[in-house]
Amino acid sequence: MKTDFKPLILSALMALALISSVQAALPIEQLDSFHGAKGYLVQTKTLPMLDIEISIDAGSRYDPSAKSGLASLTGALLNKGIRSSKGALTEDQIADQVADLGADLSVGVTGERALIRIRCLSRSDIRDRAVGLARQILSNPSYEPAVLNREKQRISAGLLEAETKPDFVLERRFKKAVYGDYPLGNAMTVKSIAALTASELKQFHQQFYRSDRVIVSMVGDISRAEAQEMMQTLVKDLPATGSAIPPLPELFRSPIESTADREIQIPFDSQQAHIAMGMTAIARNNPDYFPLMVGNYALGGGGFVSRLMNEVREKRGLAYSAFSYFAPGQDNGIFQAGLQTKNDQASMALDVMTETIAQFIAKGPTQSELDAAKANLANGFPLRIDNNRKLLDNVSSIAWNGLPLNTLDTWTEQVNAVTRDQIETAFQKYLAMDRMKIVVLGAKQ
Amino acid sequence: MRHYLQLLFFGFLFTSPFALGASPQSSNDTHEYFLSNGLKLIIREDHRAPTVAHMVWYRAGSMDEFNGTTGVAHVLEHMMFKGTDKVKAGEFSRLVAAEGGRENAFTTRDYTAFFQQVEKTKLNKVMELEADRMVHLNFDDAEFAKEIQVVMEERRLRTEDNPDSLLNESLMATAFMSSPYRHPVIGWMNDLINMKASDARQWYQYWYAPNNATVVISGDVDPEKTYRLVEKYYGGIQAHALPVRKPQIEPEQKGVKQVHVKAPADGAQLVMVWKVPRLQPDGINNDEPYALELLAAVLDGYDNARLNRTLVKQERLADNVDAQYDMISRGPALFIVGVDLAKGKTVAQAEAGIRKTLAEVADKGVLDSELKRIQIRLLSNQVYKRDSIFGQAMEIGGFEMAGFSWKDLDTVLERMQKITPAQVQAVAKKYLVDTTLTIAILDPQARQSTKAEAQK
């Protein structure tokens, strides 16, 4: 297997070295599935290091109502103590071992997935120890009540602190407005955290941390055979399957509503008003992804060259930043636009933002905006894959969203194929001003 | 974790307790040139991918400002996007974007830097643009009037509505009486309100010159060809005399200073900073700064480091801890320890806890195994660092701006590997003393308009 891929990689490397405008990415290899787990690898031989991301389908969207924070805490405690028939390690011992390896190991939970990330040298003794540790963390977290209590205190303190910050309060209210009763609308609270018990965390772990819900993505200086073995090691102590998990509720398109029903004012004694506007949009595997992504570059994703930034900041000096983005995932993600401005300018800024987005939905980009967007995205493609970390992000996203393995090879082509009509049609299909939730936080003038 | 030493960025933040170190083959793949106009050029070859980072570093930051026009270095950074004779306002970003480039700029106390990242055949285009604005910047008063509003919004966003920043601002202004490090990089609001376009133009005329600049290029480039490109675009720019930099040395501190800041927040914070030596370009063999770097890492360099272990996990005095020291700077260095207090704990208890943890190091020293752990981390970081073309240029530029040569990076790494537990203990004992200590306390105030929604 190893030698089979060598010529491919050599030719890819030579292509990268010799032809300046080449936009081919290194190939993503799919590993053999093991106990239902999937594995993907990009071999990069130039640095003696390895990056691994383990995605588990155990994100916050599975939080039962009134138990917001369950998925997050279940993930957060993975590396804070392990216990199995083979032995136990305290959180201090885990941390010391990671440090002694010169490795990075982090855990985190997003709306869709729990993530374990590892970066280590690819030397076999080091990576074997790092992978061994990760396997135990993934499979045998001990959920010590004392540690759980402490983490609950820390998270609660963090939540109360965040409560005093305008951006956090805005974001939470906006998410609630857009997601409604879908689980991602409910953020964890001091109360919901306080009620969580160690046995609930264990139960959540048992239910969701199964090898058939795991994807392992790897980028670095290892062979396919080595990657295959490591992927198997990582998941082999997990149960391969389990009882059926009830399907998630459907995330509906944001409804048409009157302005009064769509708009939320939050009094807040900050110097700036913070504004968010948006609605539910698309999943990543939606065929309209490219028209929306390219269009959004022109609208509010392209930094200084985007229309929102131009209208709000460059022409009027109203804000330091103004932006828009789509956040598509396995689920329908949202479209969101935002800015911050001094309180007495809030309604003016909201008008400019509304007008800018409305006009874009109605008429799409101009030809020159579309050309500029394509030029940036296509010419800038090499910057999306020019190191191991970025490659890992791409591999993991492709795997998680079930995209074709040649997605990086066709990316530029797909960008270049987008037309003004497609953008206009797609924006009108998925966005509508009378469906946009608007949250304005600040001192009312 | 919070960042007490303020860096102002257009778009991103970076921090690392190990912001230093050498690349394994740094002498073979790094090339240095001087142009006759005084411009320094450093090229780091990295052929892993067909991209390149192009950065221009000007040795002028907020420490070169004077009272009344604080923030002008950062304001000029903004104005650099407002046009030249050839490139009208806003066009710079559009032209870079058309090449598929990513660009930004940042100002710190020590320097101002501008960068573009592009596919390698686009390097000449962005270089032409960057060289053009080194000498032909030409913004009008109307552009300035709009942009200073944007900068004030930036200050509202990052400082006025941010208790961490407010605390940091007061901390720096208290720790330093005379050093320009006492001023925030973004400037005091009153100075921004009274800033004139002429202040920014004068700043540009003073400091933006090839003899005050270093160009750093990293990525998939041929050094000789790239050097000729730099000659072509930057070579014709005239050097001019730079203003005399007066030393502005901070007077010796004679005892503990303290500042309380009331700001909207939920929990109290405590920050303790000590004045400590920094690494001097002519004193690269002085071990004390290296020992201080390692001390900061022993305290907060990994998950189970001492501050987190004792204050967060064992004694529950704090919810978060932070220790920082950066030995590479133009101005005076600080050793910083900060904590977010746990609920129900007093500032006095937290201070006692920090003092106890530090006293343990000073009295009993650190373990060999602790230090080894940090040193292994420094070595593996040398490999990890090579993963980012941009990061390599950042490291070189930051080092050069503080008066060092990129060639010193190897020496620094070597010396860090040789520091002993006794040396770490010695600097803890010698420098973390009350005569140079400043304490800043965030006294949290309820926001009148919100009622603990998180408690629902």
Contacts between the chains, C-beta under 8 A, distances in Angstrom:
chain1	res1	chain2	res2	distance
A	16	B	49	6.4
A	16	B	50	5.8
A	17	B	47	6.1
A	17	B	50	7.9
A	17	B	220	7.7
A	20	B	50	5.6
A	20	B	119	7.4
A	20	B	120	5.6
A	20	B	121	4.6
A	21	B	50	7.9
A	21	B	119	7.3
A	21	B	121	6.3
A	22	B	50	6.7
A	44	B	48	7.8
A	46	B	48	5.0
A	47	B	48	7.6
A	47	B	383	6.0
A	47	B	386	5.5
A	47	B	387	6.2
A	48	B	383	6.1
A	49	B	383	5.3
A	49	B	384	6.3
A	49	B	387	7.0
A	91	B	303	7.8
A	91	B	304	7.6
A	91	B	313	7.7
A	92	B	304	4.8
A	92	B	309	6.7
A	92	B	313	7.7
A	95	B	302	6.3
A	95	B	303	3.6
A	95	B	304	3.5
A	96	B	302	8.0
A	96	B	304	5.4
A	96	B	373	7.1
A	98	B	302	7.4
A	98	B	303	7.1
A	99	B	301	7.9
A	99	B	302	4.1
A	99	B	303	7.3
A	99	B	304	7.0
A	99	B	373	4.6
A	99	B	374	8.0
A	99	B	376	7.7
A	99	B	377	6.5
A	100	B	372	7.8
A	100	B	373	5.6
A	100	B	376	6.6
A	101	B	376	7.7
A	102	B	376	4.4
A	102	B	377	5.2
A	102	B	379	6.5
A	102	B	380	3.2
A	102	B	381	7.7
A	103	B	380	7.3
A	104	B	384	8.0
A	119	B	384	6.4
A	120	B	380	7.6
A	121	B	380	5.7
A	121	B	383	6.2
A	150	B	312	7.8
A	150	B	313	6.9
A	150	B	316	6.9
A	153	B	316	7.5
A	153	B	319	7.1
A	153	B	342	6.8
A	153	B	343	6.9
A	154	B	312	7.5
A	154	B	319	4.6
A	154	B	320	7.6
A	156	B	343	8.0
A	156	B	454	8.0
A	157	B	266	7.4
A	157	B	267	5.8
A	157	B	319	4.6
A	157	B	340	7.1
A	157	B	342	6.9
A	157	B	343	6.1
A	158	B	319	7.1
A	159	B	454	4.4
A	160	B	266	4.1
A	160	B	267	7.1
A	160	B	452	6.8
A	160	B	454	5.8
A	160	B	455	7.8
A	161	B	265	6.5
A	161	B	266	4.6
A	161	B	267	5.5
A	161	B	340	7.6
A	162	B	454	7.3
A	163	B	266	6.4
A	163	B	450	6.6
A	163	B	452	6.0
A	163	B	453	6.1
A	163	B	454	4.7
A	164	B	163	7.5
A	164	B	264	5.2
A	164	B	265	5.4
A	164	B	266	5.3
A	164	B	444	7.8
A	164	B	447	5.5
A	164	B	450	7.2
A	165	B	161	7.9
A	165	B	162	7.8
A	166	B	161	6.0
A	169	B	450	6.6
A	169	B	453	7.0
A	172	B	453	7.7
A	189	B	453	7.9
A	189	B	454	5.0
A	189	B	455	6.7
A	189	B	456	5.9
A	190	B	452	7.9
A	190	B	454	5.1
A	190	B	455	5.0
A	191	B	455	6.2
A	191	B	456	6.7
A	266	B	450	8.0
A	267	B	449	4.5
A	267	B	450	8.0
A	268	B	447	6.9
A	268	B	449	4.9
A	268	B	450	6.1
A	269	B	264	7.3
A	269	B	447	5.4
A	269	B	448	5.3
A	269	B	449	4.5
A	270	B	161	4.6
A	270	B	264	7.9
A	270	B	447	7.8
A	271	B	156	4.7
A	271	B	160	4.7
A	271	B	161	5.4
A	272	B	153	7.1
A	272	B	156	4.9
A	272	B	157	6.1
A	272	B	160	7.8
A	272	B	161	5.8
A	302	B	97	6.5
A	303	B	11	7.8
A	303	B	93	7.2
A	303	B	97	7.6
A	304	B	81	7.3
A	304	B	90	7.3
A	304	B	93	3.8
A	304	B	94	7.7
A	304	B	97	7.5
A	305	B	93	5.6
A	305	B	94	5.2
A	305	B	97	4.6
A	310	B	90	7.4
A	313	B	150	5.8
A	314	B	89	7.9
A	314	B	90	5.6
A	314	B	146	7.6
A	315	B	146	7.8
A	316	B	146	7.2
A	317	B	145	7.6
A	317	B	146	3.7
A	317	B	147	6.7
A	317	B	148	7.9
A	317	B	149	3.5
A	317	B	150	5.1
A	317	B	153	7.8
A	318	B	149	7.6
A	318	B	153	7.4
A	319	B	150	7.3
A	319	B	153	5.4
A	320	B	150	5.8
A	320	B	151	8.0
A	320	B	153	4.5
A	320	B	154	4.2
A	320	B	157	5.5
A	340	B	153	7.1
A	340	B	156	7.7
A	340	B	157	5.4
A	341	B	153	6.2
A	342	B	152	7.7
A	342	B	153	6.5
A	342	B	156	6.1
A	372	B	94	6.9
A	372	B	97	6.6
A	372	B	98	6.1
A	375	B	97	7.5
A	375	B	98	4.7
A	375	B	99	7.6
A	375	B	100	6.8
A	376	B	97	4.5
A	376	B	98	6.5
A	376	B	99	8.0
A	376	B	100	5.4
A	376	B	101	7.8
A	377	B	100	7.4
A	378	B	100	6.7
A	379	B	98	7.5
A	379	B	99	5.6
A	379	B	100	2.5
A	379	B	101	7.7
A	379	B	118	7.8
A	379	B	119	6.0
A	379	B	122	6.8
A	380	B	99	8.0
A	380	B	100	3.2
A	380	B	101	6.7
A	380	B	102	6.8
A	380	B	118	7.7
A	380	B	119	7.2
A	381	B	100	7.1
A	381	B	119	7.8
A	382	B	49	6.3
A	382	B	50	5.4
A	382	B	51	5.0
A	382	B	100	7.8
A	382	B	119	4.6
A	383	B	51	5.5
A	383	B	100	7.1
A	383	B	102	6.1
A	383	B	117	5.6
A	383	B	118	7.5
A	383	B	119	7.1
A	385	B	49	7.1
A	386	B	48	7.2
A	386	B	49	3.6
A	386	B	50	7.8
A	386	B	51	4.4
A	386	B	389	6.4
A	387	B	48	7.2
A	387	B	49	7.0
A	387	B	387	4.7
A	387	B	388	5.5
A	387	B	389	7.0
A	388	B	387	5.1
A	389	B	387	6.0
A	389	B	388	7.4
A	443	B	449	7.4
